[in-house]
């Protein structure tokens, strides 16, 4: 990869790209064995999905959650694709511009991949290799962003169901006489199902989230360092867009994991706001059980241990900045 004299910015850039491809490969390898779990989660969530009998508050809440999800995913998708297109097209455009201006230049490729032949020996070979590198990069990109989109979508769906359930707990009418409390028990059953779905979602993605957090700090640090020592505008723009494209998924999945946690914990508040004091003793015991269980938050985790919240995003940015400052200090002294 580095058979000729190269700049620090190019070294940092090529290592970052290689790490992203390794990360995408690991995520794909971890997700493939979970296909049955994903299908099971989608089927169960669809079977218990609240389709009708929604009041105006629930309809507004549901629309808001889905609109927010749509905006976030569009920003993430198009931001990632813009960064990918920029990385892949920039070398070709630079080559064309320099040739048009009759400047001496080599035929630039998007990535520093080693081939058993000279990819620049003629224009046909150069174009074929360029197209191959673009195709390969997009394959990795779709794996990378597709997994995040799936995870965020499932989080949003669970948030919507928790939000509807919160409203049901808050406004259900208590039964003053001893009865079987059928309506309340149905809500408790729905609550237990959603908790089970959240746990299943975490089991599917907790290892993927661990590797996301493990890789993204180092990759952003390298891209940031590459931007500080960039030898031209193209390298600077590539590094800048790459950092933004890496930050977006981290923020989005941290945000939606936080939303699931808040909606889950909000069940306790909603149950307490209910007029439980007007209900029977059995009704009060059920409400007490719901409040106790809902106080144990459910959210996505890293390896089933560290909760993923917006605080996680803050720690990622803080850690990245610390490593970035360290690298800058080391190389500035050299």
C-alpha positions as CSV (number, residue, x, y, z in Angstrom):
1,X,0.0,0.0,0.0
2,X,2.8,2.4,0.8
3,X,5.5,1.3,-1.6
4,X,6.4,4.9,-2.5
5,X,7.0,8.0,-0.4
6,X,3.7,9.2,0.9
7,X,2.5,12.0,3.1
8,X,1.2,11.6,6.7
9,X,-2.2,12.6,5.5
10,X,-2.4,9.9,2.9
11,X,-1.2,7.3,5.4
12,X,-3.8,8.3,7.9
13,X,-6.5,8.4,5.2
14,X,-5.7,4.9,3.8
15,X,-5.5,3.4,7.3
16,X,-8.9,4.9,8.1
17,X,-10.5,3.6,5.0
18,X,-9.1,0.1,5.7
19,X,-10.4,0.2,9.3
20,X,-13.9,1.2,8.0
21,X,-13.9,-1.8,5.6
22,X,-12.8,-4.1,8.4
23,X,-15.5,-2.7,10.7
24,X,-18.2,-3.2,8.0
25,X,-17.0,-6.8,7.5
26,X,-17.1,-7.5,11.2
27,X,-20.6,-6.0,11.5
28,X,-21.8,-8.2,8.6
29,X,-20.2,-11.3,10.1
30,X,-21.9,-10.6,13.5
31,X,-25.3,-9.9,11.9
32,X,-25.6,-12.9,9.6
33,X,-26.1,-15.4,12.4
34,X,-28.8,-13.2,13.9
35,X,-31.1,-13.3,10.8
36,X,-33.6,-15.6,12.6
37,X,-33.6,-13.4,15.6
38,X,-34.3,-10.3,13.5
39,X,-37.1,-12.1,11.6
40,X,-38.5,-13.3,15.0
41,X,-38.4,-9.7,16.4
42,X,-40.1,-8.2,13.3
43,X,-42.8,-10.9,13.3
44,X,-43.6,-10.5,17.0
45,X,-43.5,-6.7,16.9
46,X,-45.9,-6.9,13.9
47,X,-48.2,-9.3,15.6
48,X,-48.6,-7.1,18.7
49,X,-48.5,-3.8,16.8
50,X,-51.2,-1.3,17.8
51,X,-53.2,-0.8,14.7
52,X,-56.5,0.8,15.8
53,X,-58.4,2.4,18.7
54,X,-55.8,5.2,19.0
55,X,-56.8,8.6,20.5
56,X,-55.6,11.9,19.2
57,X,-52.7,12.1,21.6
58,X,-51.4,8.7,20.5
59,X,-51.8,9.4,16.9
60,X,-49.9,12.7,17.2
61,X,-47.2,11.0,19.2
62,X,-46.9,8.2,16.7
63,X,-46.7,10.6,13.8
64,X,-44.0,12.6,15.5
65,X,-41.9,9.6,16.3
66,X,-42.1,8.3,12.7
67,X,-41.4,11.8,11.2
68,X,-38.4,12.2,13.4
69,X,-37.1,8.8,12.4
70,X,-37.6,9.6,8.7
71,X,-35.7,12.8,9.0
72,X,-32.8,11.2,11.0
73,X,-32.5,8.3,8.6
74,X,-32.6,10.5,5.5
75,X,-29.9,12.8,7.0
76,X,-27.8,9.7,7.9
77,X,-28.2,8.0,4.5
78,X,-27.6,11.0,2.3
79,X,-24.8,12.2,4.5
80,X,-23.1,8.8,4.3
81,X,-23.6,8.6,0.5
82,X,-22.3,12.1,0.0
83,X,-19.2,11.3,1.9
84,X,-18.8,8.1,-0.1
85,X,-19.3,9.7,-3.4
86,X,-16.9,12.5,-2.5
87,X,-14.2,10.1,-1.5
88,X,-14.6,8.0,-4.6
89,X,-15.0,10.7,-7.2
90,X,-12.5,13.3,-6.0
91,X,-9.3,11.5,-7.2
92,X,-10.8,11.0,-10.7
93,X,-11.9,14.6,-10.9
94,X,-8.5,15.8,-9.7
95,X,-6.8,13.7,-12.4
96,X,-9.1,15.0,-15.1
97,X,-8.6,18.6,-14.1
98,X,-4.8,18.3,-14.0
99,X,-4.7,16.6,-17.4
100,X,-7.0,19.2,-18.9
101,X,-4.6,21.9,-17.6
102,X,-1.7,20.0,-19.1
103,X,-0.1,19.4,-15.7
104,X,2.1,16.4,-14.9
105,X,0.1,14.0,-12.8
106,X,-0.3,10.3,-12.1
107,X,-3.6,8.6,-12.6
108,X,-5.2,8.7,-9.1
109,X,-7.3,6.0,-7.6
110,X,-9.8,6.3,-4.6
111,X,-7.9,3.7,-2.5
112,X,-4.4,2.5,-2.1
113,X,-5.1,-1.1,-3.0
114,X,-2.2,-3.4,-4.2
115,X,-2.9,-5.2,-7.4
116,X,-0.8,-7.9,-9.1
117,X,-0.6,-5.7,-12.2
118,X,-0.1,-2.0,-12.9
119,X,-3.6,-0.4,-12.7
120,X,-2.3,2.7,-14.4
121,X,-0.6,1.1,-17.5
122,X,-3.4,2.4,-19.8
123,X,-6.7,4.2,-19.7
124,X,-8.9,1.1,-20.0
125,X,-7.2,-0.7,-17.1
126,X,-7.3,2.5,-15.1
127,X,-11.1,3.0,-15.7
128,X,-11.9,-0.7,-15.0
129,X,-9.9,-0.6,-11.7
130,X,-11.5,2.7,-10.7
131,X,-15.0,1.2,-11.3
132,X,-14.1,-1.9,-9.4
133,X,-12.9,0.1,-6.4
134,X,-16.1,2.2,-6.5
135,X,-18.3,-0.9,-6.7
136,X,-16.4,-2.5,-3.8
137,X,-16.6,0.6,-1.6
138,X,-20.3,0.9,-2.1
139,X,-20.8,-2.7,-1.1
140,X,-19.1,-2.0,2.2
141,X,-21.0,1.3,2.6
142,X,-24.4,-0.4,2.2
143,X,-23.4,-3.0,4.8
144,X,-22.2,-0.3,7.1
145,X,-25.2,2.0,6.9
146,X,-27.8,-0.7,6.4
147,X,-27.2,-2.3,9.8
148,X,-27.5,1.1,11.5
149,X,-30.7,1.9,9.6
150,X,-32.3,-1.5,10.7
151,X,-31.3,-0.9,14.3
152,X,-32.6,2.6,14.4
153,X,-35.9,1.7,12.7
154,X,-36.5,-1.1,15.2
155,X,-35.7,1.3,18.1
156,X,-38.2,3.8,16.7
157,X,-40.9,1.2,16.4
158,X,-40.4,0.1,20.0
159,X,-40.4,3.8,21.1
160,X,-43.8,4.3,19.4
161,X,-45.3,1.3,21.1
162,X,-43.9,2.3,24.5
163,X,-45.3,5.8,23.9
164,X,-48.8,4.5,23.2
165,X,-48.6,2.2,26.2
166,X,-47.6,5.1,28.4
167,X,-50.8,7.0,27.4
168,X,-52.9,3.9,28.0
169,X,-51.5,3.4,31.5
170,X,-52.0,7.1,32.3
171,X,-55.7,7.2,31.3
172,X,-57.1,3.8,32.0
173,X,-60.0,4.0,34.3
174,X,-59.5,2.1,37.6
175,X,-62.0,-0.4,38.9
176,X,-63.2,0.4,42.4
177,X,-64.7,-3.0,43.0
178,X,-62.9,-6.3,43.2
179,X,-62.7,-7.6,39.7
180,X,-60.3,-9.4,37.4
181,X,-58.9,-6.1,36.0
182,X,-58.8,-7.5,32.5
183,X,-58.0,-4.2,30.8
184,X,-55.1,-3.4,33.1
185,X,-53.7,-7.0,32.8
186,X,-53.8,-6.6,29.1
187,X,-51.6,-3.5,29.4
188,X,-49.2,-5.3,31.7
189,X,-49.0,-8.2,29.2
190,X,-48.2,-5.7,26.5
191,X,-45.6,-4.1,28.7
192,X,-43.9,-7.4,29.3
193,X,-43.9,-8.2,25.6
194,X,-42.2,-4.8,24.8
195,X,-39.6,-5.4,27.4
196,X,-38.9,-8.8,25.9
197,X,-38.6,-7.3,22.4
198,X,-36.2,-4.6,23.7
199,X,-34.0,-7.4,25.3
200,X,-34.1,-9.3,22.0
201,X,-33.1,-6.2,20.1
202,X,-30.1,-5.7,22.5
203,X,-29.1,-9.3,22.1
204,X,-29.0,-8.9,18.3
205,X,-27.0,-5.6,18.2
206,X,-24.9,-5.3,21.4
207,X,-21.8,-6.9,19.9
208,X,-22.1,-4.7,16.8
209,X,-22.4,-1.6,19.0
210,X,-19.3,-2.6,20.8
211,X,-17.3,-2.8,17.6
212,X,-18.9,0.5,16.4
213,X,-17.7,2.3,19.4
214,X,-14.3,0.5,19.4
215,X,-13.5,1.4,15.8
216,X,-15.1,4.8,15.4
217,X,-13.0,6.6,17.9
218,X,-9.7,5.6,16.3
219,X,-11.0,6.2,12.7
220,X,-12.3,9.7,13.5
221,X,-9.0,10.4,15.2
222,X,-7.1,9.4,12.1
223,X,-9.3,11.4,9.8
224,X,-9.0,14.4,12.0
225,X,-5.3,14.1,12.1
226,X,-5.3,13.7,8.3
227,X,-7.2,16.9,7.9
228,X,-4.7,18.9,10.0
229,X,-1.7,17.7,7.8
230,X,-3.7,17.7,4.6
231,X,-1.6,18.7,1.6
232,X,-4.6,20.1,-0.4
233,X,-8.2,21.1,-0.4
234,X,-9.4,17.7,-1.7
235,X,-7.8,15.8,1.1
236,X,-9.1,18.3,3.7
237,X,-12.7,18.0,2.3
238,X,-12.5,14.2,2.2
239,X,-11.4,14.0,5.8
240,X,-14.0,16.5,6.9
241,X,-16.9,14.7,5.3
242,X,-15.6,11.4,6.6
243,X,-15.6,12.6,10.2
244,X,-19.2,13.9,9.9
245,X,-20.3,10.7,8.2
246,X,-18.8,8.7,11.1
247,X,-20.3,10.9,13.8
248,X,-23.9,10.7,12.4
249,X,-24.6,7.0,13.0
250,X,-23.0,7.2,16.5
251,X,-25.2,10.1,17.5
252,X,-28.4,8.6,15.9
253,X,-28.1,5.2,17.5
254,X,-27.2,6.7,20.9
255,X,-30.2,9.1,20.6
256,X,-32.6,6.3,19.8
257,X,-31.3,4.0,22.5
258,X,-31.9,7.0,24.8
259,X,-35.4,7.4,23.5
260,X,-36.2,3.7,24.2
261,X,-34.8,4.1,27.7
262,X,-36.9,7.2,28.4
263,X,-40.1,5.7,27.0
264,X,-39.5,2.5,29.1
265,X,-38.9,4.5,32.3
266,X,-41.8,6.7,31.4
267,X,-44.1,3.8,32.0
268,X,-43.5,4.1,35.7
269,X,-44.4,7.8,35.7
270,X,-47.5,7.1,33.6
271,X,-48.7,4.3,35.9
272,X,-48.2,6.6,38.9
273,X,-50.2,9.4,37.2
274,X,-53.1,7.0,36.9
275,X,-55.9,7.3,39.4
276,X,-54.8,4.1,41.0
277,X,-56.0,5.3,44.4
278,X,-59.5,5.0,43.3
279,X,-59.1,1.3,42.3
280,X,-59.4,-1.9,44.2
281,X,-56.5,-3.5,46.2
282,X,-55.7,-5.9,43.4
283,X,-55.6,-2.9,41.0
284,X,-53.2,-1.1,43.2
285,X,-50.9,-4.1,43.5
286,X,-50.8,-4.5,39.7
287,X,-49.9,-0.8,39.4
288,X,-47.2,-1.1,42.1
289,X,-45.7,-4.1,40.1
290,X,-45.7,-2.0,36.9
291,X,-44.0,0.9,38.6
292,X,-41.4,-1.3,40.2
293,X,-40.6,-3.1,36.9
294,X,-40.5,0.1,34.8
295,X,-37.9,1.7,37.1
296,X,-35.4,-0.7,35.7
297,X,-34.5,0.9,32.4
298,X,-34.2,-1.0,29.2
299,X,-32.0,0.2,26.3
300,X,-29.3,-1.0,23.9
301,X,-26.0,-1.9,25.4
302,X,-22.4,-2.5,24.4
303,X,-21.7,-6.2,24.9
304,X,-24.7,-6.4,27.2
305,X,-22.9,-4.3,29.8
306,X,-22.6,-0.6,29.1
307,X,-25.8,1.2,28.3
308,X,-25.9,3.2,25.1
309,X,-27.2,6.7,25.7
310,X,-26.4,10.3,24.7
311,X,-23.8,10.2,27.4
312,X,-22.1,7.5,25.4
313,X,-21.9,9.9,22.4
314,X,-20.4,12.6,24.6
315,X,-17.7,10.1,25.8
316,X,-16.9,9.1,22.3
317,X,-16.4,12.7,21.2
318,X,-14.4,13.4,24.3
319,X,-12.2,10.3,23.9
320,X,-11.6,11.0,20.2
321,X,-10.5,14.6,21.0
322,X,-8.1,13.3,23.6
323,X,-6.5,10.8,21.2
324,X,-6.5,13.5,18.4
325,X,-4.7,16.0,20.7
326,X,-2.2,13.3,21.7
327,X,-1.3,12.4,18.1
328,X,-1.0,16.1,17.1
329,X,1.3,16.7,20.0
330,X,3.5,13.7,19.2
331,X,3.9,14.5,15.5
332,X,4.3,18.3,16.1
333,X,7.3,17.5,18.3
334,X,8.8,15.3,15.6
